[in-house]
Amino acid sequence: MICPICGANLSEGSRFCTKCGNPVTQQAPTPPPAYEQPPVYQQAPAPPPSYEQPPVYQQAPANAYAAAPGVDENPRSRFDANALESFCAFFVAGLIITLTCGIGTPWAMSYLLQFICRHAVVDGKRMVFDGNGGQLFGNYIKWFLLTLITFGIYGFWVIPKMISWIVKHIHIVEE
């Protein structure tokens, strides 16, 4: 027999625990509860995935992408620089920016814009960019100070101002 309080071994027929003095009742020990396994529910197998073909779409008619009335279908627009020339132009611009720690960015941008316009033909007319890095650098300083003074609010106007400056310096000439 075991004392239910301190766990000491007691002799049969003891009325008190010899270790803690707790009165011991003469009850038959209750067996520990038997472990019952929860019921296992069978899950129905998932249906096999369906492998349906996607719907077949009809091909657009040949004239679906025709130009609007009055617009030439072959506008003679092109960019005539090759891959090597383009790579070299962007490499030189990146070199300018890197070697000047970013201060030369306006000059690099002007160089790239001149390159792009020099090789772009729109409706048979070539584009020319006449802006330079000094002009853009002056605008950078002005835009930076205005952004600083307005605690960053003017920064929302910088990109449209820069695009406006670029467009103002692009002209189209006859080829």
Beta strands, then each sheet from edge to edge (+ up, - down):
strand 1: 78-79
strand 2: 120-122
strand 3: 125-129
strand 4: 170-174
sheet 1: 1+ 2- 3+ 4-
end
